[in-house]
Protein backbone atom coordinates (compact mmCIF):
# COMPACT_ATOMS: atom_id res chain seq x y z
CA UNK A 1 0.00 0.00 0.00
CA UNK A 2 1.36 3.38 -1.01
CA UNK A 3 1.46 5.99 1.79
CA UNK A 4 0.83 9.61 0.80
CA UNK A 5 2.28 12.47 2.85
CA UNK A 6 -0.23 15.23 3.55
CA UNK A 7 0.12 18.84 4.70
CA UNK A 8 -2.84 20.77 6.13
CA UNK A 9 -2.77 24.57 5.86
CA UNK A 10 -5.64 26.41 7.55
CA UNK A 11 -5.67 29.24 10.08
CA UNK A 12 -8.68 27.77 11.93
CA UNK A 13 -7.75 25.06 14.48
CA UNK A 14 -11.21 23.47 14.26
CA UNK A 15 -10.91 23.19 10.47
CA UNK A 16 -7.48 21.57 10.83
CA UNK A 17 -8.88 19.09 13.33
CA UNK A 18 -11.73 18.12 11.00
CA UNK A 19 -9.30 17.34 8.18
CA UNK A 20 -7.05 15.42 10.58
CA UNK A 21 -10.05 13.37 11.67
CA UNK A 22 -11.07 12.66 8.09
CA UNK A 23 -7.51 11.66 7.18
CA UNK A 24 -7.53 9.26 10.11
CA UNK A 25 -10.19 7.19 8.34
CA UNK A 26 -7.86 6.57 5.39
CA UNK A 27 -4.85 4.41 6.32
CA UNK A 28 -2.84 5.50 3.28
CA UNK A 29 -2.78 9.17 4.34
CA UNK A 30 0.07 10.31 6.59
CA UNK A 31 -0.19 13.85 8.00
CA UNK A 32 3.32 15.24 8.29
CA UNK A 33 2.23 18.65 9.58
CA UNK A 34 -0.69 21.04 10.09
CA UNK A 35 0.09 24.73 9.67
CA UNK A 36 -1.84 27.93 10.37
CA UNK A 37 -0.28 30.10 7.68
CA UNK A 38 1.22 29.90 4.21
CA UNK A 39 4.77 30.98 5.04
CA UNK A 40 5.16 28.28 7.65
CA UNK A 41 3.75 25.78 5.16
CA UNK A 42 6.24 26.90 2.52
CA UNK A 43 9.11 26.12 4.88
CA UNK A 44 7.65 22.65 5.52
CA UNK A 45 7.40 22.02 1.78
CA UNK A 46 11.11 22.81 1.43
CA UNK A 47 12.00 20.36 4.18
CA UNK A 48 9.74 17.39 3.48
CA UNK A 49 8.13 15.59 0.58
CA UNK A 50 4.41 16.37 0.40
CA UNK A 51 2.05 14.50 -1.91
CA UNK A 52 -1.29 16.12 -1.03
CA UNK A 53 -1.81 19.68 0.22
CA UNK A 54 -5.09 20.60 1.92
CA UNK A 55 -5.18 24.37 1.52
CA UNK A 56 -7.49 27.05 2.90
CA UNK A 57 -7.91 30.32 0.96
CA UNK A 58 -8.75 33.07 3.44
CA UNK A 59 -5.68 33.17 5.70
CA UNK A 60 -3.53 35.89 7.29
CA UNK A 61 -0.20 36.99 5.76
CA UNK A 62 -0.88 35.27 2.42
CA UNK A 63 -4.06 33.74 1.02
CA UNK A 64 -4.13 30.23 -0.40
CA UNK A 65 -4.41 31.27 -4.04
CA UNK A 66 -1.38 33.58 -3.78
CA UNK A 67 0.52 30.90 -1.89
CA UNK A 68 -0.09 28.29 -4.57
CA UNK A 69 1.19 30.70 -7.22
CA UNK A 70 4.55 30.83 -5.41
CA UNK A 71 5.08 27.06 -5.64
CA UNK A 72 7.16 25.88 -8.60
CA UNK A 73 6.38 22.19 -8.25
CA UNK A 74 3.27 21.99 -6.09
CA UNK A 75 1.87 18.72 -4.77
CA UNK A 76 -1.70 17.72 -5.49
CA UNK A 77 -3.77 20.57 -4.01
CA UNK A 78 -7.23 20.20 -2.50
CA UNK A 79 -8.67 23.57 -1.51
CA UNK A 80 -10.80 23.59 1.65
CA UNK A 81 -12.63 26.88 1.96
CA UNK A 82 -15.91 28.61 2.77
CA UNK A 83 -15.62 30.86 -0.30
CA UNK A 84 -17.03 29.43 -3.53
CA UNK A 85 -16.07 32.49 -5.61
CA UNK A 86 -12.42 31.40 -5.86
CA UNK A 87 -13.14 28.04 -7.49
CA UNK A 88 -12.30 29.21 -11.02
CA UNK A 89 -8.96 30.66 -9.87
CA UNK A 90 -8.21 27.43 -8.06
CA UNK A 91 -8.80 25.21 -11.08
CA UNK A 92 -6.85 27.61 -13.29
CA UNK A 93 -3.92 26.76 -11.01
CA UNK A 94 -4.54 23.04 -11.63
CA UNK A 95 -5.99 22.36 -8.20
CA UNK A 96 -7.13 18.77 -7.82
CA UNK A 97 -10.42 19.63 -6.11
CA UNK A 98 -12.29 22.40 -4.32
CA UNK A 99 -14.15 21.56 -1.10
CA UNK A 100 -16.66 24.04 0.30
CA UNK A 101 -16.91 24.07 4.09
CA UNK A 102 -18.60 22.33 5.73
CA UNK A 103 -17.89 19.23 3.66
CA UNK A 104 -18.72 15.62 4.46
CA UNK A 105 -16.35 12.69 4.85
CA UNK A 106 -17.79 11.23 1.65
CA UNK A 107 -16.97 14.38 -0.32
CA UNK A 108 -13.51 14.46 1.27
CA UNK A 109 -12.79 10.89 0.18
CA UNK A 110 -13.86 11.70 -3.38
CA UNK A 111 -11.35 14.56 -3.46
CA UNK A 112 -8.57 12.40 -2.03
CA UNK A 113 -9.31 9.68 -4.60
CA UNK A 114 -8.82 12.26 -7.36
CA UNK A 115 -5.49 13.28 -5.86
CA UNK A 116 -4.19 9.73 -5.44
CA UNK A 117 -5.24 8.80 -8.98
CA UNK A 118 -3.23 11.72 -10.33
CA UNK A 119 -0.26 10.77 -8.17
CA UNK A 120 -0.37 7.21 -9.47
CA UNK A 121 -0.41 8.52 -13.02
CA UNK A 122 2.70 10.60 -12.29
CA UNK A 123 4.58 7.51 -11.09
CA UNK A 124 3.19 4.60 -13.10
CA UNK A 125 4.07 1.11 -11.91
CA UNK A 126 7.11 2.35 -10.01
CA UNK A 127 6.60 -0.15 -7.25
CA UNK A 128 3.01 -1.27 -7.59
CA UNK A 129 3.41 -3.61 -10.57
CA UNK A 130 6.87 -4.96 -9.81
CA UNK A 131 7.04 -5.19 -6.04
CA UNK A 132 3.51 -5.96 -4.95
CA UNK A 133 3.95 -9.68 -5.59
CA UNK A 134 6.99 -9.87 -3.33
CA UNK A 135 5.80 -7.60 -0.51
CA UNK A 136 5.34 -9.47 2.74
CA UNK A 137 4.05 -6.65 4.89
CA UNK A 138 1.30 -4.06 5.28
CA UNK A 139 1.32 -0.56 6.77
CA UNK A 140 -1.34 0.22 9.38
CA UNK A 141 -1.96 3.69 10.78
CA UNK A 142 -3.29 4.14 14.32
CA UNK A 143 -2.69 6.40 17.34
CA UNK A 144 -0.74 8.87 15.26
CA UNK A 145 1.77 6.23 14.17
CA UNK A 146 2.23 4.04 11.11
CA UNK A 147 3.12 0.43 11.90
CA UNK A 148 4.79 -1.92 9.46
CA UNK A 149 3.35 -5.38 10.06
CA UNK A 150 4.97 -8.44 8.49
CA UNK A 151 2.41 -10.94 7.24
CA UNK A 152 3.92 -13.83 9.25
CA UNK A 153 3.46 -11.77 12.43
CA UNK A 154 -0.21 -10.92 11.82
CA UNK A 155 -2.28 -13.56 13.60
CA UNK A 156 -5.82 -12.42 12.88
CA UNK A 157 -8.12 -9.44 12.41
CA UNK A 158 -11.46 -8.96 14.16
CA UNK A 159 -14.28 -6.55 13.34
CA UNK A 160 -14.93 -4.03 16.14
CA UNK A 161 -17.80 -1.79 15.06
CA UNK A 162 -16.40 0.69 12.53
CA UNK A 163 -12.86 -0.24 13.55
CA UNK A 164 -10.80 -3.41 13.31
CA UNK A 165 -8.72 -5.15 15.97
CA UNK A 166 -5.46 -6.48 14.55
CA UNK A 167 -3.62 -9.01 16.68
CA UNK A 168 0.05 -9.64 15.94
CA UNK A 169 2.79 -11.59 17.68
CA UNK A 170 4.03 -8.31 19.19
CA UNK A 171 0.93 -6.27 20.01
CA UNK A 172 -2.72 -5.49 19.38
CA UNK A 173 -3.77 -2.52 17.25
CA UNK A 174 -7.23 -1.03 16.78
CA UNK A 175 -7.00 1.30 13.78
CA UNK A 176 -9.98 3.33 12.55
CA UNK A 177 -10.29 1.11 9.48
CA UNK A 178 -13.34 -0.89 8.52
CA UNK A 179 -13.15 -4.66 8.50
CA UNK A 180 -13.87 -4.79 4.77
CA UNK A 181 -11.00 -2.35 4.10
CA UNK A 182 -8.61 -4.58 6.05
CA UNK A 183 -9.83 -7.59 4.09
CA UNK A 184 -9.01 -5.77 0.83
CA UNK A 185 -5.51 -4.90 2.09
CA UNK A 186 -4.52 -8.44 3.02
CA UNK A 187 -3.57 -10.99 0.34
CA UNK A 188 -6.11 -13.79 0.09
CA UNK A 189 -3.31 -16.28 -0.47
CA UNK A 190 -2.26 -15.76 3.17
CA UNK A 191 -5.41 -14.63 4.98
CA UNK A 192 -8.75 -16.41 5.06
CA UNK A 193 -12.19 -15.23 6.14
CA UNK A 194 -13.58 -17.77 8.63
CA UNK A 195 -16.40 -15.72 10.14
CA UNK A 196 -18.25 -12.49 9.39
CA UNK A 197 -16.04 -10.88 12.06
CA UNK A 198 -12.73 -12.75 11.68
CA UNK A 199 -9.91 -13.05 9.15
CA UNK A 200 -7.06 -15.37 10.08
CA UNK A 201 -3.50 -16.02 8.92
CA UNK A 202 -3.63 -19.60 7.70
CA UNK A 203 0.09 -20.10 8.33
CA UNK A 204 -0.50 -19.44 12.06
CA UNK A 205 -3.21 -22.06 12.55
CA UNK A 206 -2.37 -24.45 15.40
CA UNK A 207 -5.33 -26.77 14.92
CA UNK A 208 -9.02 -26.89 14.02
CA UNK A 209 -11.58 -28.49 16.30
CA UNK A 210 -15.24 -28.57 15.33
CA UNK A 211 -16.32 -25.03 14.47
CA UNK A 212 -13.27 -23.47 16.07
CA UNK A 213 -9.79 -22.66 14.85
CA UNK A 214 -6.94 -22.12 17.31
CA UNK A 215 -4.11 -19.64 16.79
CA UNK A 216 -1.56 -19.08 19.57
CA UNK A 217 -4.01 -20.70 22.00
CA UNK A 218 -6.69 -18.18 20.98
CA UNK A 219 -10.04 -19.72 20.03
CA UNK A 220 -11.67 -18.21 16.93
CA UNK A 221 -15.15 -19.27 15.74
CA UNK A 222 -15.74 -20.62 12.25
CA UNK A 223 -19.00 -19.26 10.86
CA UNK A 224 -21.43 -21.72 9.32
CA UNK A 225 -21.48 -19.77 6.06
CA UNK A 226 -17.67 -19.86 5.83
CA UNK A 227 -16.77 -23.35 7.00
CA UNK A 228 -17.05 -25.21 3.66
CA UNK A 229 -15.07 -22.61 1.70
CA UNK A 230 -12.50 -22.36 4.49
CA UNK A 231 -11.85 -26.11 4.52
CA UNK A 232 -11.56 -26.16 0.72
CA UNK A 233 -8.97 -23.39 0.92
CA UNK A 234 -6.98 -25.63 3.27
CA UNK A 235 -7.19 -28.52 0.82
CA UNK A 236 -10.09 -30.45 2.38
CA UNK A 237 -13.04 -31.12 0.09
C-alpha positions as CSV (number, residue, x, y, z in Angstrom):
1,X,0.0,0.0,0.0
2,X,1.4,3.4,-1.0
3,X,1.5,6.0,1.8
4,X,0.8,9.6,0.8
5,X,2.3,12.5,2.8
6,X,-0.2,15.2,3.5
7,X,0.1,18.8,4.7
8,X,-2.8,20.8,6.1
9,X,-2.8,24.6,5.9
10,X,-5.6,26.4,7.5
11,X,-5.7,29.2,10.1
12,X,-8.7,27.8,11.9
13,X,-7.7,25.1,14.5
14,X,-11.2,23.5,14.3
15,X,-10.9,23.2,10.5
16,X,-7.5,21.6,10.8
17,X,-8.9,19.1,13.3
18,X,-11.7,18.1,11.0
19,X,-9.3,17.3,8.2
20,X,-7.1,15.4,10.6
21,X,-10.1,13.4,11.7
22,X,-11.1,12.7,8.1
23,X,-7.5,11.7,7.2
24,X,-7.5,9.3,10.1
25,X,-10.2,7.2,8.3
26,X,-7.9,6.6,5.4
27,X,-4.9,4.4,6.3
28,X,-2.8,5.5,3.3
29,X,-2.8,9.2,4.3
30,X,0.1,10.3,6.6
31,X,-0.2,13.8,8.0
32,X,3.3,15.2,8.3
33,X,2.2,18.7,9.6
34,X,-0.7,21.0,10.1
35,X,0.1,24.7,9.7
36,X,-1.8,27.9,10.4
37,X,-0.3,30.1,7.7
38,X,1.2,29.9,4.2
39,X,4.8,31.0,5.0
40,X,5.2,28.3,7.7
41,X,3.8,25.8,5.2
42,X,6.2,26.9,2.5
43,X,9.1,26.1,4.9
44,X,7.7,22.6,5.5
45,X,7.4,22.0,1.8
46,X,11.1,22.8,1.4
47,X,12.0,20.4,4.2
48,X,9.7,17.4,3.5
49,X,8.1,15.6,0.6
50,X,4.4,16.4,0.4
51,X,2.1,14.5,-1.9
52,X,-1.3,16.1,-1.0
53,X,-1.8,19.7,0.2
54,X,-5.1,20.6,1.9
55,X,-5.2,24.4,1.5
56,X,-7.5,27.1,2.9
57,X,-7.9,30.3,1.0
58,X,-8.8,33.1,3.4
59,X,-5.7,33.2,5.7
60,X,-3.5,35.9,7.3
61,X,-0.2,37.0,5.8
62,X,-0.9,35.3,2.4
63,X,-4.1,33.7,1.0
64,X,-4.1,30.2,-0.4
65,X,-4.4,31.3,-4.0
66,X,-1.4,33.6,-3.8
67,X,0.5,30.9,-1.9
68,X,-0.1,28.3,-4.6
69,X,1.2,30.7,-7.2
70,X,4.5,30.8,-5.4
71,X,5.1,27.1,-5.6
72,X,7.2,25.9,-8.6
73,X,6.4,22.2,-8.2
74,X,3.3,22.0,-6.1
75,X,1.9,18.7,-4.8
76,X,-1.7,17.7,-5.5
77,X,-3.8,20.6,-4.0
78,X,-7.2,20.2,-2.5
79,X,-8.7,23.6,-1.5
80,X,-10.8,23.6,1.7
81,X,-12.6,26.9,2.0
82,X,-15.9,28.6,2.8
83,X,-15.6,30.9,-0.3
84,X,-17.0,29.4,-3.5
85,X,-16.1,32.5,-5.6
86,X,-12.4,31.4,-5.9
87,X,-13.1,28.0,-7.5
88,X,-12.3,29.2,-11.0
89,X,-9.0,30.7,-9.9
90,X,-8.2,27.4,-8.1
91,X,-8.8,25.2,-11.1
92,X,-6.8,27.6,-13.3
93,X,-3.9,26.8,-11.0
94,X,-4.5,23.0,-11.6
95,X,-6.0,22.4,-8.2
96,X,-7.1,18.8,-7.8
97,X,-10.4,19.6,-6.1
98,X,-12.3,22.4,-4.3
99,X,-14.1,21.6,-1.1
100,X,-16.7,24.0,0.3
101,X,-16.9,24.1,4.1
102,X,-18.6,22.3,5.7
103,X,-17.9,19.2,3.7
104,X,-18.7,15.6,4.5
105,X,-16.3,12.7,4.9
106,X,-17.8,11.2,1.6
107,X,-17.0,14.4,-0.3
108,X,-13.5,14.5,1.3
109,X,-12.8,10.9,0.2
110,X,-13.9,11.7,-3.4
111,X,-11.3,14.6,-3.5
112,X,-8.6,12.4,-2.0
113,X,-9.3,9.7,-4.6
114,X,-8.8,12.3,-7.4
115,X,-5.5,13.3,-5.9
116,X,-4.2,9.7,-5.4
117,X,-5.2,8.8,-9.0
118,X,-3.2,11.7,-10.3
119,X,-0.3,10.8,-8.2
120,X,-0.4,7.2,-9.5
121,X,-0.4,8.5,-13.0
122,X,2.7,10.6,-12.3
123,X,4.6,7.5,-11.1
124,X,3.2,4.6,-13.1
125,X,4.1,1.1,-11.9
126,X,7.1,2.4,-10.0
127,X,6.6,-0.2,-7.2
128,X,3.0,-1.3,-7.6
129,X,3.4,-3.6,-10.6
130,X,6.9,-5.0,-9.8
131,X,7.0,-5.2,-6.0
132,X,3.5,-6.0,-5.0
133,X,4.0,-9.7,-5.6
134,X,7.0,-9.9,-3.3
135,X,5.8,-7.6,-0.5
136,X,5.3,-9.5,2.7
137,X,4.1,-6.6,4.9
138,X,1.3,-4.1,5.3
139,X,1.3,-0.6,6.8
140,X,-1.3,0.2,9.4
141,X,-2.0,3.7,10.8
142,X,-3.3,4.1,14.3
143,X,-2.7,6.4,17.3
144,X,-0.7,8.9,15.3
145,X,1.8,6.2,14.2
146,X,2.2,4.0,11.1
147,X,3.1,0.4,11.9
148,X,4.8,-1.9,9.5
149,X,3.4,-5.4,10.1
150,X,5.0,-8.4,8.5
151,X,2.4,-10.9,7.2
152,X,3.9,-13.8,9.2
153,X,3.5,-11.8,12.4
154,X,-0.2,-10.9,11.8
155,X,-2.3,-13.6,13.6
156,X,-5.8,-12.4,12.9
157,X,-8.1,-9.4,12.4
158,X,-11.5,-9.0,14.2
159,X,-14.3,-6.6,13.3
160,X,-14.9,-4.0,16.1
161,X,-17.8,-1.8,15.1
162,X,-16.4,0.7,12.5
163,X,-12.9,-0.2,13.6
164,X,-10.8,-3.4,13.3
165,X,-8.7,-5.1,16.0
166,X,-5.5,-6.5,14.5
167,X,-3.6,-9.0,16.7
168,X,0.0,-9.6,15.9
169,X,2.8,-11.6,17.7
170,X,4.0,-8.3,19.2
171,X,0.9,-6.3,20.0
172,X,-2.7,-5.5,19.4
173,X,-3.8,-2.5,17.2
174,X,-7.2,-1.0,16.8
175,X,-7.0,1.3,13.8
176,X,-10.0,3.3,12.5
177,X,-10.3,1.1,9.5
178,X,-13.3,-0.9,8.5
179,X,-13.1,-4.7,8.5
180,X,-13.9,-4.8,4.8
181,X,-11.0,-2.3,4.1
182,X,-8.6,-4.6,6.0
183,X,-9.8,-7.6,4.1
184,X,-9.0,-5.8,0.8
185,X,-5.5,-4.9,2.1
186,X,-4.5,-8.4,3.0
187,X,-3.6,-11.0,0.3
188,X,-6.1,-13.8,0.1
189,X,-3.3,-16.3,-0.5
190,X,-2.3,-15.8,3.2
191,X,-5.4,-14.6,5.0
192,X,-8.8,-16.4,5.1
193,X,-12.2,-15.2,6.1
194,X,-13.6,-17.8,8.6
195,X,-16.4,-15.7,10.1
196,X,-18.2,-12.5,9.4
197,X,-16.0,-10.9,12.1
198,X,-12.7,-12.7,11.7
199,X,-9.9,-13.0,9.2
200,X,-7.1,-15.4,10.1
201,X,-3.5,-16.0,8.9
202,X,-3.6,-19.6,7.7
203,X,0.1,-20.1,8.3
204,X,-0.5,-19.4,12.1
205,X,-3.2,-22.1,12.6
206,X,-2.4,-24.5,15.4
207,X,-5.3,-26.8,14.9
208,X,-9.0,-26.9,14.0
209,X,-11.6,-28.5,16.3
210,X,-15.2,-28.6,15.3
211,X,-16.3,-25.0,14.5
212,X,-13.3,-23.5,16.1
213,X,-9.8,-22.7,14.9
214,X,-6.9,-22.1,17.3
215,X,-4.1,-19.6,16.8
216,X,-1.6,-19.1,19.6
217,X,-4.0,-20.7,22.0
218,X,-6.7,-18.2,21.0
219,X,-10.0,-19.7,20.0
220,X,-11.7,-18.2,16.9
221,X,-15.1,-19.3,15.7
222,X,-15.7,-20.6,12.3
223,X,-19.0,-19.3,10.9
224,X,-21.4,-21.7,9.3
225,X,-21.5,-19.8,6.1
226,X,-17.7,-19.9,5.8
227,X,-16.8,-23.4,7.0
228,X,-17.0,-25.2,3.7
229,X,-15.1,-22.6,1.7
230,X,-12.5,-22.4,4.5
231,X,-11.8,-26.1,4.5
232,X,-11.6,-26.2,0.7
233,X,-9.0,-23.4,0.9
234,X,-7.0,-25.6,3.3
235,X,-7.2,-28.5,0.8
236,X,-10.1,-30.4,2.4
237,X,-13.0,-31.1,0.1
